[in-house]
Amino acid sequence: ALYQKYGVSGINELLQIADLQKVEVLPKEKIPYYQYEGSELVHKIKICKNDVVNLIKFFENVSDSEQEYEIMKLFD
């Protein structure tokens, strides 16, 4: 996906244009899950019914409709 995004054909080209100061190395299980839908790269978050119920309960008590939140999964 990075090759396509930056218009390169290999790792050497990517390393030449990449800003390595912005690179963060994460354990495999903490890397967000991305996949293609058609030609678009999308970030998918898998949740279950209980997660949705908990989110609804949480947002019932939030008065600021413009406030943004990040959804994170804790890994055991």
C-alpha positions, 0 to 999 in steps of 0.5 A, spaced: 500 500 500 505 504 501 508 503 494 502 505 491 501 511 495 508 514 494 508 511 487 514 507 488 516 500 485 520 498 491 523 498 498 529 502 496 525 508 492 521 508 498 526 509 503 529 515 499 523 519 499 520 517 506 521 521 512 524 516 517 523 521 523 515 520 522 516 512 522 513 508 529 515 501 529 509 497 533 508 490 535 504 486 529 498 485 534 498 493 535 498 495 527 491 497 525 487 493 520 487 496 513 484 492 507 482 495 500 475 496 498 475 496 491 481 501 489 480 505 496 484 503 502 480 503 508 481 502 516 476 497 519 474 496 526 471 490 528 466 490 534 461 486 537 454 488 539 456 489 546 461 494 544 455 498 540 451 497 546 457 500 551 458 506 546 450 508 546 450 508 553 457 512 554 454 517 548 447 518 552 451 522 557 455 526 552 452 533 551 457 536 546 455 533 539 462 535 536 467 532 541 471 527 537 473 520 540 478 515 538 476 508 539 482 503 541 482 496 543 487 493 548 491 487 547 492 482 553 
